[in-house]
């Protein structure tokens, strides 16, 4: 399995790969367990699908388990997600009780693994409270928060915080997301895998094939947003920006994405997007399956301008993916987009449909700027946001927790 890591030398250089082997030496043989709420759909699942085999290749006994839940459970946890990102919503007492019951049931199912692992990574709020149902814990438990909790709805954060503080450490994507807690906090930015189907190089004929499949005209400019159908991704705002630009420039819009099994709002948002599109033949709404990686790769490579007009964003791996393909991104001025999109350097930060429309027009008329900004964007990703850098952060964190260290914060990325 270690040979899989060797493939990254040509992309990242030798130094980072050699560091990974060195960091992994004191961790050989330890048992690591990752737990989240979905096997497919969203950035967390994509990261774990690659992270776990890479850990195994370094001699770590790594596993990934997915909790189960019904519609009421995921209604509650979607409420947590929205509330932690600032929406003024508090789940009912009945939903909160059900949330606890489902986590208790999942803890029972996974108990042997949870009790024996040397390090347990619990991802996001869905499995958070399992910790209280595993009193005989052998190892260290880490809560990995992938969402923007910089300004949470206070009642929900007060409800969740006592369980967070039962953990040995927390991991956040940005310093601005960190909270006053009674344990060490680590900063590790998410990442993409440059060798995956979604990010590997594609021949032009493959890009053309995908555009032909969806009947997208290659002779007119194309703007693209790839994301789950989620209100925080502001697909309606993207349509508004497109319409403002189309008054002066003939162009097409692609809104491509899918759903996740732990997101009960996705289909409702998709219907809202279809309604907003109002049958415009130049708006292509693509509801893609979770494994449509080559399709997304081709769409990002073939688009003239890529947007991620989120109003809240934990990190925004679709931004990272587009930048890796040499595309400047027009992104919402929020969360993790800010550490990727350097205004006027690797893309543009915007706060309104009007601002997005202005920047779309600018980039469509300046191919030289698109190329320059795209080159800088790809370099930024190579230096900071690839899976090898992410893995280095996890290895350093585990050394700190298991072997001791002088630092209570590790920063990986910019």
C-alpha positions in Angstrom: 0.0 0.0 0.0 2.9 2.4 0.6 3.5 2.4 -3.1 0.2 4.4 -3.5 2.0 7.2 -1.6 4.9 7.1 -4.0 2.7 8.2 -6.8 2.4 11.7 -5.2 6.1 12.5 -5.5 5.7 13.6 -9.1 3.0 16.1 -7.9 4.1 17.3 -4.5 7.8 16.7 -4.6 9.9 14.4 -2.5 10.0 16.5 0.7 6.4 16.1 1.8 6.3 12.4 1.0 9.5 11.8 3.0 8.0 13.7 5.9 5.0 11.4 5.9 7.1 8.3 6.2 9.2 9.9 9.0 6.1 11.0 10.9 4.4 7.6 10.6 7.3 5.7 12.2 6.3 6.1 15.8 2.6 5.5 14.9 3.0 2.1 13.2 0.5 -0.4 14.4 -1.8 2.0 16.2 -5.5 1.6 15.6 -7.3 4.6 14.2 -11.1 4.9 13.7 -12.9 7.5 11.7 -16.7 7.9 12.2 -19.0 10.0 10.1 -22.6 10.0 8.9 -22.4 9.2 5.2 -20.4 7.0 2.9 -20.9 9.2 -0.2 -21.8 12.8 -1.0 -19.9 15.7 0.3 -16.2 16.5 1.0 -15.9 14.5 4.3 -16.6 11.2 2.6 -14.3 12.0 -0.3 -11.5 12.8 2.0 -11.9 9.7 4.2 -12.1 7.5 1.1 -8.5 8.4 0.3 -7.2 9.2 3.8 -7.9 5.8 5.3 -6.0 3.8 2.7 -3.0 6.2 2.9 -2.9 5.8 6.6 -3.0 2.0 6.1 -0.1 2.3 3.6 2.0 3.9 6.3 1.5 1.0 8.7 -1.4 2.4 10.7 -4.4 0.1 11.3 -7.0 2.6 10.1 -10.8 2.0 9.7 -13.8 4.1 8.6 -17.3 3.5 9.9 -20.6 5.2 9.0 -23.4 5.6 11.6 -27.0 5.0 10.6 -30.0 7.1 11.3 -33.6 7.7 10.2 -35.2 10.8 8.7 -35.9 12.4 12.2 -32.3 12.0 13.2 -31.0 13.7 10.0 -33.6 16.4 10.3 -32.2 17.1 13.7 -28.5 17.1 12.6 -29.3 19.2 9.5 -30.8 21.7 12.0 -27.5 21.5 13.9 -25.6 22.2 10.7 -27.7 25.2 9.8 -27.7 26.6 13.4 -23.9 26.2 13.8 -23.5 28.2 10.6 -25.6 31.0 12.1 -29.2 30.2 11.2 -31.6 30.9 14.1 -33.1 27.4 14.4 -33.2 25.1 17.4 -34.4 21.5 17.1 -37.3 20.5 19.2 -36.9 18.6 22.5 -38.4 15.5 20.8 -35.9 15.6 18.0 -33.0 16.1 20.5 -34.1 13.1 22.5 -34.2 11.0 19.3 -30.8 12.3 18.4 -29.5 11.0 21.7 -31.2 7.6 21.2 -29.8 7.1 17.8 -26.3 7.9 18.9 -26.7 5.5 21.8 -27.7 2.7 19.3 -24.8 3.5 17.0 -22.4 3.4 20.0 -23.7 -0.1 20.9 -23.1 -1.3 17.3 -19.6 0.1 17.2 -18.6 -0.4 20.8 -15.7 -2.9 20.3 -14.0 -0.6 17.8 -14.7 2.6 19.8 -13.3 1.1 23.0 -10.2 -0.4 21.5 -9.0 2.3 19.0 -6.0 4.3 20.0 -7.4 7.4 18.3 -11.1 8.0 17.3 -11.9 10.8 15.0 -15.6 11.8 15.2 -16.6 13.9 12.2 -19.1 16.8 12.7 -22.2 16.9 14.9 -24.0 13.8 13.7 -22.1 11.2 15.8 -20.8 13.7 18.4 -22.7 12.4 21.5 -21.6 8.8 21.1 -18.7 9.6 23.4 -21.0 9.6 26.5 -22.1 6.1 25.6 -18.5 4.7 25.6 -17.2 5.2 29.1 -14.5 2.5 28.8 -12.5 4.3 26.2 -8.9 3.2 25.7 -7.7 5.8 23.3 -7.9 9.5 22.6 -11.0 11.0 21.0 -10.9 13.9 18.6 -13.9 15.9 17.3 -13.2 17.0 13.7 -15.5 19.9 12.8 -15.7 20.6 9.1 -18.3 23.4 9.2 -18.2 27.1 9.8 -18.9 27.6 13.5 -17.5 31.1 13.8 -20.9 32.6 14.7 -23.2 29.7 15.8 -26.7 30.1 17.1 -25.9 30.2 20.8 -28.7 27.9 22.1 -27.5 25.1 19.8 -23.8 25.6 20.6 -24.6 25.6 24.3 -26.4 22.3 23.9 -23.5 20.7 22.0 -20.5 22.2 23.8 -20.6 19.9 26.9 -20.1 16.9 24.6 -17.4 18.6 22.6 -15.5 19.2 25.9 -15.5 15.5 26.7 -13.1 15.0 23.8 -9.3 15.1 24.2 -9.0 17.5 21.3 -10.8 19.3 18.5 -9.8 20.0 14.9 -11.1 23.0 13.0 -10.4 24.1 9.4 -9.7 27.8 10.3 -8.5 29.7 13.3 -11.7 31.8 13.1 -13.8 28.7 13.7 -12.0 27.7 16.9 -14.0 28.1 20.1 -13.2 28.6 23.8 -12.8 24.9 24.9 -11.1 23.1 27.7 -8.9 21.0 25.5 -6.3 21.4 22.7 -7.5 22.6 19.4 -5.7 21.9 16.1 -6.0 23.7 12.8 -5.9 21.4 9.7 -7.3 22.5 6.4 -9.2 20.0 4.2 -7.7 18.8 0.9 -8.2 17.2 -2.5 -6.6 14.2 -4.0 -4.7 15.3 -7.2 -4.6 11.7 -8.4 -8.3 10.9 -8.1 -10.8 10.7 -10.9 -12.1 14.1 -10.0 -8.8 15.9 -10.2 -6.5 13.9 -12.5 -5.6 15.3 -15.9 -8.2 14.7 -18.6 -7.7 14.7 -22.4 -9.6 17.3 -24.3 -11.8 14.7 -26.0 -13.1 13.6 -22.7 -14.1 17.1 -21.7 -15.7 17.6 -25.1 -17.6 14.3 -24.7 -19.1 15.4 -21.4 -20.2 18.8 -22.7 -21.8 17.1 -25.7 -23.6 14.6 -23.5 -25.4 17.5 -21.7 -25.9 19.5 -24.9 -23.7 22.4 -23.7 -22.6 24.7 -26.5 -18.8 24.9 -26.6 -19.0 28.0 -28.8 -20.5 30.3 -26.1 -19.0 31.1 -22.7 -19.9 28.7 -19.8 -20.0 29.6 -16.1 -20.2 26.8 -13.6 -21.0 26.1 -9.9 -20.5 22.6 -8.5 -22.0 22.0 -5.1 -24.7 20.2 -3.2 -28.1 21.7 -3.6 -28.0 23.6 -0.3 -29.2 27.1 0.5 -25.9 28.1 2.0 -24.3 27.5 -1.5 -26.7 30.2 -2.8 -27.6 28.7 -6.2 -30.4 31.2 -6.6 -27.9 34.0 -6.3 -25.8 32.4 -9.0 -28.8 32.4 -11.3 -29.4 36.1 -10.6 -25.7 36.8 -11.4 -26.0 34.8 -14.6 -29.1 36.8 -15.7 -27.3 40.1 -15.1 -24.4 39.1 -17.2 -26.5 37.6 -20.0 -28.1 41.0 -20.7 -24.7 41.9 -22.2 -22.9 38.6 -22.9 -24.3 35.5 -24.5 -23.5 32.7 -22.0 -24.6 29.5 -20.4 -24.8 28.4 -16.7 -24.2 25.0 -15.3 -25.4 24.2 -11.8 -24.0 20.7 -11.1 -24.2 18.7 -7.9 -26.0 16.1 -6.0 -27.1 15.2 -2.5 -25.9 13.3 0.5 -27.7 10.7 2.6 -27.5 12.9 5.7 -29.0 16.0 4.1 -32.8 15.9 4.0 -33.2 19.4 2.4 -31.4 18.7 -0.8 -34.3 17.7 -3.0 -36.4 20.7 -1.8 -33.5 23.1 -2.7 -33.2 21.4 -6.1 -36.9 22.1 -6.8 -36.3 25.8 -5.8 -33.4 26.0 -8.2 -35.5 24.5 -11.1 -38.3 27.0 -10.3 -35.8 29.9 -10.4 -34.4 28.7 -13.7 -37.9 29.1 -15.2 -37.2 26.8 -18.1 -34.2 28.9 -19.5 -32.5 26.5 -22.0 -29.1 28.0 -21.2 -29.3 27.0 -17.5 -28.2 23.4 -17.2 -29.2 21.9 -13.8 -27.4 18.6 -13.4 -28.4 16.4 -10.5 -25.4 14.0 -10.5 -24.8 10.7 -8.7 -22.2 10.7 -6.0 -19.7 8.8 -8.2 -19.8 11.3 -11.2 -16.2 12.3 -10.5 -15.0 12.3 -14.1 -18.1 14.3 -15.1 -17.3 17.0 -12.5 -13.7 17.0 -13.5 -14.6 17.6 -17.2 -17.1 20.3 -16.3 -14.6 22.2 -14.2 -11.9 21.9 -16.9 -14.2 23.0 -19.7 -15.9 26.0 -17.9 -14.7 29.5 -18.6 -15.5 30.8 -15.2 -16.1 28.9 -11.9 -18.2 30.2 -9.0 -18.8 29.1 -5.5 -21.1 31.8 -4.3 -21.6 30.4 -0.8 -23.0 32.6 2.1 -21.4 30.1 4.6 -18.7 27.6 3.9 -16.6 25.4 6.1 -13.9 25.2 3.5 -15.2 24.7 0.0 -13.4 21.8 -1.7 -15.1 22.6 -5.0 -13.1 25.8 -4.9 -9.9 23.8 -4.4 -10.8 21.4 -7.2 -11.4 24.2 -9.7 -8.2 26.1 -8.7 -6.2 22.8 -9.1 -7.4 22.8 -12.7 -6.0 26.3 -13.3 -9.3 28.2 -12.9 -9.7 31.5 -11.0 -12.8 31.2 -8.8 -15.4 33.8 -8.0 -16.4 32.9 -4.4 -18.5 34.1 -1.6 -16.6 36.2 0.9 -16.9 33.7 3.7 -15.2 30.8 5.7 -12.7 28.7 4.0 -13.1 30.3 0.6 -11.2 33.3 2.0 -8.1 31.3 2.5 -8.1 30.0 -1.0 -9.4 32.9 -3.1 -7.0 35.8 -2.7 -8.9 38.7 -4.1 -7.6 39.9 -7.5 -4.8 37.3 -7.2 -6.3 33.7 -7.4 -9.9 34.9 -8.0 -12.5 37.3 -6.6 -14.5 37.5 -3.4 -18.0 38.7 -3.7 -21.0 39.3 -1.5 -23.9 39.8 -3.9 -25.2 38.7 -7.3 -24.3 42.1 -8.7 -20.7 41.7 -7.5 -20.5 38.2 -8.9 -21.9 39.5 -12.3 -19.3 42.3 -12.4 -16.4 39.8 -11.9 -17.9 37.3 -14.4 -17.9 39.9 -17.1 -14.4 41.0 -16.2 -13.0 37.4 -16.5 -14.9 36.6 -19.6 -13.4 39.6 -21.4 -9.8 39.0 -20.0 -8.5 35.6 -21.1 -4.9 36.7 -20.1 -6.1 37.4 -16.5 -8.0 34.1 -16.3 -4.8 32.3 -17.3 -2.5 34.3 -14.9 -4.9 34.0 -11.9 -5.5 30.3 -12.7 -1.7 29.6 -12.6 -1.4 31.2 -9.2 -4.5 29.3 -8.0 -3.0 26.0 -8.9 0.3 26.8 -7.3 -1.5 27.7 -4.0 -3.3 24.4 -4.0 -0.2 22.4 -4.7 1.6 24.1 -1.8 -1.2 23.9 0.8 -4.3 21.9 0.0 -3.4 18.5 -1.3 -4.2 15.2 0.6 -0.5 14.8 1.5 -0.5 18.0 3.5 -3.8 17.0 5.2 -2.3 13.6 6.1 0.7 15.3 7.6 -1.5 17.3 9.8 -3.3 14.2 11.1 0.0 12.3 11.8 1.4 15.3 13.7 -1.8 15.6 15.7 -1.7 11.9 16.7 2.0 12.1 17.7 1.1 15.1 19.9 -1.8 13.3 21.6 -0.2 9.8 21.9 3.5 10.6 22.4 3.3 14.0 24.0 4.5 17.3 22.6 5.1 20.9 23.4 2.5 22.3 21.1 -1.3 22.4 21.6 -1.9 23.7 18.1 -0.7 22.5 14.8 -1.4 24.5 11.7 -1.4 22.9 8.3 -2.0 25.1 5.2 -2.2 28.8 5.1 
